[in-house]
């Protein structure tokens, strides 16, 4: 069941300011996509928090003049939460960048991309959108039609093309992930049911975070957020990397997404690419390298007219 999308923040009747006009133009551009993305109920409280986080940022996001520092939005992937970006957030903020790291719902590609797009609607000024793992698929859809997204950054990420799924890519570039998950049925409001995937705790260290201490991996296993199987089975309807400049980090020791897949994706997208000796969670184990790549994208976005 996929009810219509919730109203965007700032929509109301009466006088329209320039920001509302921009949103109206962008709504027309992505109307076809969001008619397919149903079942999303974004709460007013969650949206308000996203907006407040940006308005409280150290740089004034409303200023879109050349040289303005963009807001950097960090989207986590499956089996993780926004805290996985902590080291990168700290480093970016020391450089004076406004940063937002929203909670990715992990309920399905259409659902998640719609939610992240609504977070972007609450941000003024230029945006650099960063995705880790499954978060890469989410940002590729969420950025569609948003003229304020200036660049995309993929960190050991999925970068599906139109018509592809995470499962179809994994079929071409297999890894050990398939044998390291367990399925758990879930129930949600309105009679909705589905299946969640968890990483098996005794396999998470090797598959997901081999270059972190074992005690850290145990914490990640205990706090992991499950992902609905719909996240991996729904086909991408757009691929924003086809029209936006992108940067990509290949984790050469990744056992969750095949490094050969990461190279293939970055090559066909024409991404500025770096490779490092890292497990899947490079933003945790190598925050300096990840921050450096994000800064490249941010500086490019900030200097664009």
C-alpha positions as CSV (number, residue, x, y, z in Angstrom):
1,X,0.0,0.0,0.0
2,X,1.6,3.3,-1.1
3,X,-0.4,6.4,-0.1
4,X,0.6,9.7,-1.6
5,X,3.6,11.7,-0.4
6,X,3.2,14.1,2.6
7,X,3.2,17.8,1.9
8,X,6.7,19.3,1.6
9,X,7.8,21.6,4.3
10,X,6.9,25.2,3.6
11,X,3.9,24.4,1.4
12,X,0.8,26.5,2.1
13,X,-1.8,28.6,0.3
14,X,-1.5,32.3,-0.4
15,X,1.6,34.3,-1.1
16,X,4.5,32.3,-2.5
17,X,8.1,33.4,-1.8
18,X,11.0,32.5,-4.2
19,X,11.9,29.5,-2.1
20,X,8.3,28.1,-2.6
21,X,8.6,28.9,-6.3
22,X,11.8,26.9,-6.6
23,X,10.1,24.0,-4.8
24,X,7.1,24.1,-7.1
25,X,9.4,23.9,-10.2
26,X,11.3,21.0,-8.7
27,X,8.1,19.2,-7.8
28,X,7.1,19.2,-11.4
29,X,10.4,17.8,-12.5
30,X,10.2,14.8,-10.1
31,X,6.4,14.3,-10.2
32,X,6.7,11.1,-12.2
33,X,9.1,9.5,-9.7
34,X,7.2,10.4,-6.6
35,X,3.9,9.0,-8.0
36,X,5.7,5.6,-7.7
37,X,7.1,6.2,-4.3
38,X,4.3,5.6,-1.9
39,X,3.7,4.5,1.6
40,X,5.6,7.3,3.2
41,X,4.5,9.1,6.4
42,X,7.0,11.8,7.3
43,X,6.2,13.2,10.7
44,X,6.2,17.0,11.2
45,X,8.5,16.6,14.2
46,X,11.1,14.7,12.2
47,X,11.0,17.2,9.4
48,X,11.3,20.1,11.8
49,X,14.3,18.6,13.4
50,X,16.0,18.3,10.1
51,X,15.4,21.9,9.3
52,X,16.5,23.1,12.7
53,X,19.7,21.2,12.4
54,X,20.5,23.1,9.2
55,X,19.4,26.5,10.4
56,X,21.6,26.1,13.5
57,X,24.7,25.3,11.3
58,X,27.7,27.5,11.5
59,X,27.4,28.7,7.9
60,X,24.4,30.6,6.5
61,X,22.8,28.0,4.2
62,X,20.6,30.5,2.5
63,X,23.5,32.3,0.8
64,X,24.0,30.7,-2.6
65,X,26.7,33.0,-3.9
66,X,29.9,31.5,-5.4
67,X,32.3,30.4,-2.6
68,X,29.5,29.6,-0.1
69,X,30.1,26.4,1.8
70,X,27.5,23.9,0.9
71,X,25.6,21.9,3.5
72,X,26.9,18.3,3.5
73,X,24.2,15.6,4.0
74,X,25.5,12.2,5.1
75,X,23.2,9.2,4.5
76,X,24.1,5.9,6.2
77,X,23.4,2.5,4.8
78,X,22.0,-0.9,5.9
79,X,22.8,-2.4,9.3
80,X,24.0,1.0,10.6
81,X,22.7,4.4,11.8
82,X,23.8,8.0,11.6
83,X,26.4,7.6,14.4
84,X,28.5,5.8,11.8
85,X,29.4,9.3,10.4
86,X,30.5,10.7,13.8
87,X,34.2,10.9,12.9
88,X,33.5,12.5,9.5
89,X,31.0,15.0,11.0
90,X,33.5,16.2,13.6
91,X,36.2,16.8,10.9
92,X,33.8,18.6,8.5
93,X,32.5,20.9,11.2
94,X,36.1,21.8,12.1
95,X,36.4,22.9,8.5
96,X,33.4,25.2,9.0
97,X,30.9,23.1,7.0
98,X,27.2,22.8,8.0
99,X,26.5,19.0,8.3
100,X,23.3,17.0,8.5
101,X,23.3,13.2,9.1
102,X,19.6,12.1,9.0
103,X,18.3,8.7,9.9
104,X,17.7,6.6,6.8
105,X,14.5,4.6,7.4
106,X,15.8,1.4,5.7
107,X,12.3,0.4,4.7
108,X,12.6,0.3,0.9
109,X,14.3,2.4,-1.9
110,X,11.2,4.4,-2.8
111,X,10.3,5.1,0.9
112,X,13.8,6.0,1.9
113,X,14.5,8.2,-1.1
114,X,11.3,10.1,-0.6
115,X,12.1,10.7,3.1
116,X,15.7,11.9,2.3
117,X,14.3,14.1,-0.5
118,X,12.0,15.7,2.1
119,X,15.1,16.4,4.4
120,X,16.8,18.1,1.4
121,X,13.7,20.2,0.9
122,X,14.3,21.8,4.4
123,X,17.9,22.8,3.5
124,X,18.6,26.2,1.9
125,X,21.6,26.7,-0.4
126,X,23.8,24.3,-2.2
127,X,24.1,20.6,-1.0
128,X,26.7,17.9,-1.2
129,X,24.9,14.5,-0.8
130,X,27.0,11.6,0.5
131,X,25.9,8.0,0.7
132,X,27.5,4.9,2.3
133,X,26.6,1.4,1.1
134,X,22.9,1.1,0.4
135,X,22.7,4.9,1.2
136,X,24.3,5.4,-2.2
137,X,21.2,4.0,-3.9
138,X,19.1,6.3,-1.8
139,X,20.9,9.5,-2.7
140,X,20.9,8.5,-6.4
141,X,17.1,8.7,-6.3
142,X,16.6,11.4,-3.7
143,X,18.8,13.9,-5.6
144,X,16.7,13.6,-8.8
145,X,15.4,17.0,-10.0
146,X,16.9,19.0,-7.0
147,X,19.0,21.8,-8.5
148,X,20.5,22.6,-5.2
149,X,22.3,19.2,-5.0
150,X,25.7,20.1,-6.6
151,X,27.6,16.8,-6.2
152,X,27.3,13.3,-5.0
153,X,29.8,11.2,-3.0
154,X,29.7,7.4,-2.8
155,X,31.6,5.6,0.0
156,X,31.9,1.9,-0.6
157,X,28.4,2.3,-2.0
158,X,25.7,1.0,-4.3
159,X,25.3,3.1,-7.4
160,X,22.4,1.4,-9.4
161,X,21.5,2.6,-12.8
162,X,17.9,2.9,-13.9
163,X,16.2,-0.5,-13.8
164,X,18.9,-2.1,-11.6
165,X,18.5,-3.4,-8.0
166,X,21.0,-4.0,-5.3
167,X,20.3,-7.7,-5.8
168,X,20.9,-7.6,-9.5
169,X,24.3,-5.9,-9.0
170,X,25.2,-8.4,-6.2
171,X,24.4,-11.2,-8.7
172,X,27.1,-9.9,-11.0
173,X,29.6,-9.1,-8.2
174,X,29.0,-11.7,-5.4
175,X,30.3,-11.3,-1.9
176,X,30.1,-13.2,1.4
177,X,27.1,-11.0,2.6
178,X,24.4,-13.4,1.4
179,X,25.6,-16.1,3.8
180,X,26.0,-13.6,6.7
181,X,22.4,-12.4,7.2
182,X,19.4,-13.7,9.0
183,X,15.7,-12.9,8.1
184,X,13.2,-11.8,10.6
185,X,9.5,-11.1,9.8
186,X,8.2,-7.7,11.0
187,X,4.8,-6.1,11.4
188,X,4.0,-2.4,11.1
189,X,0.9,-0.2,11.5
190,X,-2.0,-0.7,9.1
191,X,-1.4,-4.4,8.8
192,X,1.8,-4.0,6.8
193,X,4.2,-6.9,7.0
194,X,7.6,-7.7,5.6
195,X,11.0,-9.2,6.2
196,X,14.0,-7.5,7.9
197,X,17.6,-8.6,7.3
198,X,20.1,-8.5,10.1
199,X,23.8,-9.3,10.0
200,X,24.6,-12.3,12.1
201,X,26.6,-11.0,15.1
202,X,29.3,-13.6,14.9
203,X,30.0,-12.7,11.2
204,X,29.7,-8.9,11.4
205,X,33.3,-8.4,12.3
206,X,34.7,-10.3,9.3
207,X,32.1,-9.2,6.7
208,X,31.4,-5.6,7.7
209,X,34.1,-4.2,9.8
210,X,37.3,-6.3,9.7
211,X,39.6,-3.4,10.3
212,X,37.9,-2.3,13.5
213,X,38.7,-3.7,17.0
214,X,36.6,-6.8,17.8
215,X,35.0,-5.0,20.8
216,X,33.8,-2.2,18.4
217,X,32.4,-4.8,16.1
218,X,30.4,-6.3,19.0
219,X,28.9,-2.9,19.7
220,X,28.0,-2.5,16.0
221,X,26.4,-5.9,16.0
222,X,24.3,-5.1,19.1
223,X,23.1,-1.7,17.8
224,X,22.7,-2.5,14.1
225,X,19.5,-1.4,12.4
226,X,17.8,-4.0,10.2
227,X,17.0,-3.3,6.6
228,X,13.8,-4.4,4.8
229,X,14.3,-6.8,1.9
230,X,12.4,-4.2,-0.2
231,X,15.5,-2.0,0.0
232,X,17.4,-4.5,-2.1
233,X,14.7,-5.7,-4.5
234,X,13.1,-2.4,-5.6
235,X,14.4,-1.2,-9.0
236,X,16.0,2.3,-9.3
237,X,13.9,4.6,-11.4
238,X,16.5,7.3,-11.8
239,X,20.3,7.6,-11.5
240,X,21.3,11.1,-10.4
241,X,25.0,10.3,-11.0
242,X,24.2,10.5,-14.7
243,X,23.8,14.3,-14.6
244,X,25.7,15.3,-11.4
245,X,29.4,15.2,-10.8
246,X,30.4,12.4,-8.4
247,X,33.2,11.2,-6.2
248,X,33.6,7.6,-5.2
249,X,35.7,5.7,-2.6
250,X,36.5,2.1,-3.3
251,X,37.2,0.0,-0.1
252,X,39.7,-2.6,-1.3
253,X,39.1,-5.0,1.6
254,X,35.3,-4.8,1.4
255,X,33.4,-8.1,1.9
256,X,29.9,-6.5,2.0
257,X,30.0,-4.9,-1.5
258,X,32.5,-6.4,-3.9
259,X,35.4,-3.9,-4.6
260,X,35.1,-4.9,-8.3
261,X,31.5,-3.7,-8.2
262,X,32.5,-0.4,-6.6
263,X,35.1,0.1,-9.4
264,X,32.6,-0.7,-12.1
265,X,30.0,1.7,-10.7
266,X,32.5,4.5,-10.3
267,X,33.9,4.0,-13.8
268,X,30.6,4.1,-15.6
269,X,29.6,7.2,-13.6
270,X,32.8,8.9,-14.4
271,X,33.4,9.5,-10.7
272,X,36.6,11.0,-9.3
273,X,37.8,7.8,-7.5
274,X,40.1,6.9,-4.7
275,X,40.9,3.5,-3.4
276,X,42.0,2.7,0.2
277,X,42.8,-0.4,2.2
278,X,39.6,-0.5,4.2
279,X,36.7,-2.7,5.2
280,X,33.1,-1.8,4.3
281,X,32.9,0.9,7.0
282,X,35.6,3.2,5.8
283,X,33.9,6.3,7.4
284,X,34.5,4.7,10.8
285,X,37.9,3.1,10.2
286,X,39.4,5.8,7.9
287,X,37.5,9.0,8.7
288,X,40.3,11.2,7.4
289,X,40.3,9.6,4.0
290,X,36.5,9.8,3.7
291,X,36.5,13.4,4.9
292,X,39.2,14.3,2.4
293,X,37.1,13.0,-0.5
294,X,33.9,14.8,0.7
295,X,35.9,18.0,0.9
296,X,37.0,17.6,-2.7
297,X,33.3,17.5,-3.7
298,X,32.4,20.3,-1.3
299,X,35.1,22.6,-2.6
300,X,34.1,21.9,-6.2
301,X,30.4,22.6,-5.3
302,X,31.3,25.8,-3.3
303,X,33.3,27.3,-6.2
304,X,30.6,26.6,-8.8
305,X,28.6,29.7,-10.0
